[in-house]
Amino acid sequence: MRVVVTGGSGKAGRWVVQHLRERGYDVLNVDVRHDGSDFGLCAVADLTDPGQAFELTSAADAIVHLAAIPAPDMRSPAETFRINALSTYNVFSAAEAHRVERVIWASSETVLGLPFDIPPGFAPIDETIELRPESSYSLSKVVGEAMAVQFNRRTQIPFVGLRISNIMEPPDYVRFPTWQDDPTLRKWNLWGYVDVRDVAQAVRRGLEADLTGAEVCIVAAADTVMVRPSAELMAEVFPSVPLRRPVKGRETLLSIDRARRLLGYEPAYRWQDIALDVASSAGGAKG
């Protein structure tokens, strides 16, 4: 399968491209920045231009759309919305024109109401919660989800939107111990995170799952960034938020049940295991 990955030079995109190639996919990275790969494996493009989006997806069997301004406050609110919404429309429109087999794309956990200055309606949060975009970045993702539904309706191409949590690469885990004394530091996303390698896994599973509609799935780690039990954190920081079901130990408060059921997704990485490995490696180097 030939897969075009947009945004394949970014934080998640690099790992997604590598993972798919290791699994035998023929991958073209399309990004505003070259990834340094050999000729023909990366194309530099501006996906807000519909002609470039159309041309560079013409040979695709499937599209993985990760390209975007990746967070609020990196550009002006209007520019963030313009780039994200327009590039997503152009990629979806190209997918329709080329009759690709599937589109996997990066939505965001921010559509759930982050940074939770207003507490969520319930926890663990799942895909039934009312969407509450609090920034132009988040609003662009809500618009993307609405577009996916309509493109799927008229084309029957499966669209899978991944509501990805705060992405972590292995070196990022050294910061986690610094958050343990103050549970409010990471309350903004209910102490959620996801390992970048699990993001890559979720993308691949989205490509391979037996799906027909426009689906959305929260993609997070199985645990939280904290060592304290999740129910205890909720009781202290969000005492008014009801727990819809018992929460076991350090279980994520961003439910991944739907991703497990629809995609076969199962997180393979936990920050405590990786942090211990990093600490051991550092100790060995000092010794």
Secondary structure, DSSP 8 states (H G I E B T S, - for coil): -EEEEETTTSHHHHHHHHHHHHTT-EEEEEESS--S--TTSEEE--TTSHHHHHHHTTT-SEEEE--S--STTSS-HHHHHHHHHHHHHHHHHHHHHHT-SEEEEE--GGGG-TT-SS--SSBSB-TTS-----SHHHHHHHHHHHHHHHHHHHH---EEEEEE--EE-GGGGGGGGGGTT-GGGGGGGTT--EEHHHHHHHHHHHHHS---SEEEEEE--SB-S-SS-HHHHHHHH-TTS-BSS---TTB-SB--HHHHHHH-------HHHHHHHHHHHHHHHH-
